[in-house]
Amino acid sequence: MRPSAHDDRIWTVAGAKAKLSEVIERAQSVPQTITRNGKPSVVVVSAEEWQRKTARKGSLAEFLMDSPLRGAGLDLDRERDEPRDLPL
């Protein structure tokens, strides 16, 4: 998505520095993108949104048990080859 020149969610680095309080305030309700050299560089989101996006959703065991590949009959036996000699 190419940002439009008048999109109020897109900031240049200079603009974000000059109006950091406003960037933070707006990020409470909608992510704010900061561009560098005309390209999106970072996105500022609220702490609540960050926590929601990064929260662990169950354990690894639960993830594996819920896998659509569970029971697919995959052969996961490890090869028992001898270690190879590496030059020193």
C-alpha positions as CSV (number, residue, x, y, z in Angstrom):
1,M,0.0,0.0,0.0
2,R,1.5,3.3,-1.1
3,P,0.7,6.1,1.4
4,S,-1.2,9.1,0.1
5,A,0.2,12.5,0.8
6,H,-2.8,13.5,2.9
7,D,-3.3,10.3,4.9
8,D,-3.4,11.4,8.6
9,R,-1.9,8.0,9.7
10,I,1.3,8.6,7.8
11,W,4.1,10.7,9.2
12,T,7.6,11.6,8.1
13,V,10.3,11.3,10.7
14,A,10.5,15.1,10.9
15,G,6.8,15.4,11.3
16,A,6.6,12.7,13.9
17,K,9.4,14.4,15.9
18,A,7.7,17.7,15.8
19,K,4.3,16.3,16.8
20,L,5.2,13.2,18.9
21,S,2.4,13.8,21.4
22,E,-0.1,13.8,18.6
23,V,1.4,10.6,17.0
24,I,1.1,8.9,20.4
25,E,-2.4,10.2,21.0
26,R,-3.6,8.9,17.6
27,A,-1.8,5.6,18.0
28,Q,-4.1,4.9,20.9
29,S,-6.9,4.2,18.4
30,V,-5.2,3.5,15.1
31,P,-1.7,2.5,14.2
32,Q,0.5,5.4,12.9
33,T,3.2,4.8,10.2
34,I,6.4,6.7,10.2
35,T,8.2,6.9,6.9
36,R,11.9,7.4,6.1
37,N,12.9,8.4,2.5
38,G,9.3,8.0,1.5
39,K,9.0,4.4,2.5
40,P,7.3,3.0,5.6
41,S,9.9,2.4,8.3
42,V,8.0,1.8,11.6
43,V,4.5,1.6,13.0
44,V,3.5,3.1,16.3
45,V,0.7,1.2,18.1
46,S,-0.8,1.5,21.6
47,A,0.7,-0.6,24.4
48,E,-2.6,-2.4,24.6
49,E,-2.5,-3.3,20.9
50,W,1.2,-4.4,21.2
51,Q,0.3,-6.7,24.2
52,R,-2.6,-8.2,22.3
53,K,-0.5,-8.9,19.2
54,T,2.5,-10.4,21.1
55,A,0.6,-12.3,23.8
56,R,1.5,-16.0,23.9
57,K,-1.5,-18.1,22.8
58,G,-1.0,-21.5,24.5
59,S,2.1,-23.7,24.9
60,L,4.2,-25.4,22.2
61,A,2.6,-28.7,23.2
62,E,-0.9,-27.3,22.6
63,F,0.2,-25.8,19.2
64,L,1.6,-29.2,18.1
65,M,-1.5,-31.1,19.4
66,D,-3.7,-28.7,17.4
67,S,-1.7,-29.0,14.2
68,P,-3.6,-29.9,11.1
69,L,-0.7,-32.3,10.3
70,R,-1.4,-34.3,13.5
71,G,-2.2,-37.9,12.4
72,A,-1.1,-37.3,8.9
73,G,1.4,-40.2,9.1
74,L,4.5,-38.2,8.6
75,D,7.7,-40.2,8.9
76,L,9.7,-38.2,11.4
77,D,12.4,-40.8,12.3
78,R,15.8,-39.3,12.7
79,E,18.6,-40.6,10.4
80,R,21.3,-42.5,12.4
81,D,24.2,-41.8,10.0
82,E,27.7,-41.7,11.3
83,P,29.1,-38.1,11.7
84,R,31.1,-36.9,8.8
85,D,34.8,-35.9,9.0
86,L,35.4,-32.2,8.6
87,P,38.7,-30.7,7.6
88,L,40.5,-28.8,10.4
